[in-house]
């Protein structure tokens, strides 16, 4: 990949329609000045509407879980970036997304003769991980490491940005709720800016010495979940009091929430994941090793959480106002 960095590379982004994928696609277009191709498979072309203005992005309607279609999607690629993941689901859904799909990606890369793969994993993976999410991520890493590809893995903390469903969710909840009952309020996070994660992906694609390495992607500061909720509410202009919930009550709350149709607020598996600090372990390199100075949360989040900014700019349309 590094040899073609300035000669029209073809990169396939799996999960490229998500907000992390969109950031990577934008940076790739800027890096290569409109040359090359960025192939983004998606089950529905409408999911990639935000990518259409980017001149070298090719949206392809396809199911990446289709083992026969996947090698065709990867054929001719200089590199593949896998961003596909879920935060909520059953044990089988986690296994399908985080274990079986990486296995199929590895097989498709081998069939399509694509060596280079950058995989987005997660902090907290490892033997004895407490949640289905982290255990499946751990197994997915092992599958890819055994595949014999030119692999680099990134393990980000929670990712923040204008379109995130983390800080924005806390801000939106506090806009309507008088108090915030919060499970796991003492759990620790080291949030990383989506643009820094995208820069890390590009750095890995550009630098062959990153092959075989694992990098932790974190911001410069550690916060508790309670602190993050307070900051989000304050920056959005409606901070609310918090009621920290003991684990038993928090699990009861999560059990109820995960039964609500379409709910993505909290699940029992999320509660289990909180038992592992979502912060850098220091056992593997971080963003600085990739030449990236991590961006502080306070430098970015107030700008998009402020009233009328970020996701809040759509509030008037949700309320039926012109």
Secondary structure, DSSP 8 states (H G I E B T S, - for coil): -GGGTTS--EEEEETTTSHHHHHHHHHHHHHTTT-SEEEEEESSGGGGGGGTTSTTEEEEE--TT-HHHHHHHHTT-SEEEE----SS--HHHHHIIIIIHHHHHHHHHHHHT--EEEEE--TT-STT-SSHHHHHHHHHHHHHHTTTSEEEEEEE-SEE-TT-SSHHHHHHHHHH-SEEEEETTT-EE--EEHHHHHHHHHHHHH-GGGTT-EEEE--S--EEHHHHHHHHHHHHT---EEEEE-HHHHHHHHHHHTTSTT--S--HHHHHHTTS-BS--SSSEEGGGGT-----HHHHHHHHHSTTSGGGGGHHHHTT--
